[in-house]
């Protein structure tokens, strides 16, 4: 029994010894290699060493910036498509019928000294009105045709007028339409201002502006009656010529017969300005003629400018039953060939009274 107990105790001791040996060998394999023992750290405050100016310390290399994360770029916006459109009309096509605007450059009377007492002076007589006065306001709308035969519609024209207090304002606004407007837009503006006299219209100024491909060129004529001269042309190229009574511009020439008795058939010589030039027109008045228009058959008085070599000319038909207003205007080019015309579609006079329309 005792021997058995002794053998059991010896087996337990041997088992513990073997387990200890296995565990020790495992720890030796997993442990890190031995390191030298480091001296203890010791911190002390000491004065900074003197700087050595003769040998400055090399500049430290700039610290390398950490790479910035590149933001994802937004896709570029699609290009904006530019669509070419016709330029707006240089001035609105319809006149606003109100007080006649003051002429540019018209002198304003300065306040003078009090009047000196003396015999009463009779006021100047009021100028008589023309024999055939027009209604104070009105407008005519035209269709512009190009080419021979029935012609191709290429634009429209509006004539407007306003007459008040012995003054007048005449305007013409033309613009292309249809395919011509799409490929070659143009606008043309005429404005004439002046006085109404017993002899008809007496212009003080005439203005022309043409807009093509977004560019506008303008010219002006000033009738300086007191100096008996006319100043005309572009702003950079002004010209001066002698001015004689009866001189007209392109607008008053077409409306002159609406205020004075119709002339007998025959030839007239009229000084006329286009704003760019000042010429003498030979104009012939023909006997009455009945023509077909979009507003019906009309009795008309044909007035035609005589052709001049190398220059354009025109023909006008004045409606007898409508105050001798222009209802057809025909144009010829510098070679004398017919190039187109404008024919009345509607005539309005007074307070929007529809006188004639198609």
Secondary structure, DSSP 8 states (H G I E B T S, - for coil): -HHHHHHHHHHHHHHHHHHHHHHHHHHHHHS---------------------GGG----------------------------------SS-SS---SS----TT-------------S-----------TT---SEEEEEEEEEESSTT-EEEEEEEEEEEEETTEEEEEEEEEE-HHHHHHS-EEEEEEEEEEEETTEEEEEEEEEEEEETTEEEEEEEEEETTTTEEEEEETTEEEEEE--TT-EEHHHHHHGGGTS----SEEEEEEEE-SS-EEEEEEEEEEEEEEEETTEEEEEEEEEE--BTTB-EEEEEEEGGGTTEEEEEEEE-TTS-EEEEEEEEEEEETTTEEEEE-
